[in-house]
Amino acid sequence: MQGPVPPFWKAGEKPRRLNLGGREVESVGLDTDFWSDFAHRSLTVSWPAFFFFATLAFLSLNCVFATVYSLGDKPIANAEGDFLHYLFFSIQTLTTVGYGGMYPQSIYGHVVASAELYTGVFTTALLTGLIFYRFSRPHPRILFAQRIVVTTHDGKRSLMLRAANERLNAISAPTAKVWLSITTQTAEGATFRRFIELPLLRAQSPIFVLSWTIIHVIDESSPLFGMDEAALEAAQASIVVMIEGYDESAAHNVRARRTYLAPEITFGHRYVDVLEPSDTDRVRINYTKFHLTEPER
């Protein structure tokens, strides 16, 4: 007979909380050691935190080498045996500036300076690569409406979602996909999360510059057929929307995703029209109305 099953998380380990598409998730039992996924953490942390920890690492590394210099017998000329002078010399060495006022004057000093130069080559390359990738990786500026509406469109009950390209540049051959996520019970009584792709009235477009209304017709074959606000809440439903296309300005693919929970799906409303009359032949779009809805007539 088996004994009690030990907990699958480490003793004293704090649960990790995160937000996945508007839903709060608490995870335990994963190896969340910082160094186990250093590259990913460096790329996803906020810019202020990135620069703070980069500066902290830079100063810490130089303090370590300054301490090593101070252990020698006057290894650096004109340093006067002062820790602060050793620290400034370490910074000059690590960044390969080398003003010339201070320089190694013993074998010990040359060995430590050589080790620091070798270390500086790698740290500089690593920091340069991280900064370059953070700046150059694709960041889509696709704006999704704050709410999804279920209204009548072209005489048919439809689920509608509005999206806009905030950069107002050309995204070629964009595609849109929409999934309905619900919680169901299997035949064995287990809870299971299902993802059902919803067919769209127009899943592709030749170009995406201004705005795009994504439409799913709720007919007899639709998973949403016969469902209302209460049914969506009971099923813990959510709508996942993804738009992907080729950004002609940046010459790379971009992808944006948004998850709507059941309270963010409004029945019996439609979007306020963002097109306005203009005194010229230009198309005028008022994005201050982008998130607004009104009861359907």
Buried (B, 14 or more C-beta within 10 A) or exposed (E): EEEEEEEEBEEEEEEEEEEEBEEEEEEEEEEBEEEEEEEEBBEEBEEEEBEEEBEEEBEEBBBEBBEBBBEBEBBBBEBEEEEEBBBBBBBBBBEEEEEEEBBBBBEBBEBBBEEBEEBBEEBEEEBEEBBEEBEEEEEBEBBBBBBBBBBEBEEEBBBBBBBBBEBEEBBEEBBBBBBBBBEEEEEEEEEEEEEEEBEBBEBEBEBBBEBBBBBBBBEEEBBBEEBEBEEBEEBBBBBBBBBBBBBEEBEEBBEBBBBBBBEBBBBEBBBBEBEEEEEEEEEEBEEEBBBBBEEEE
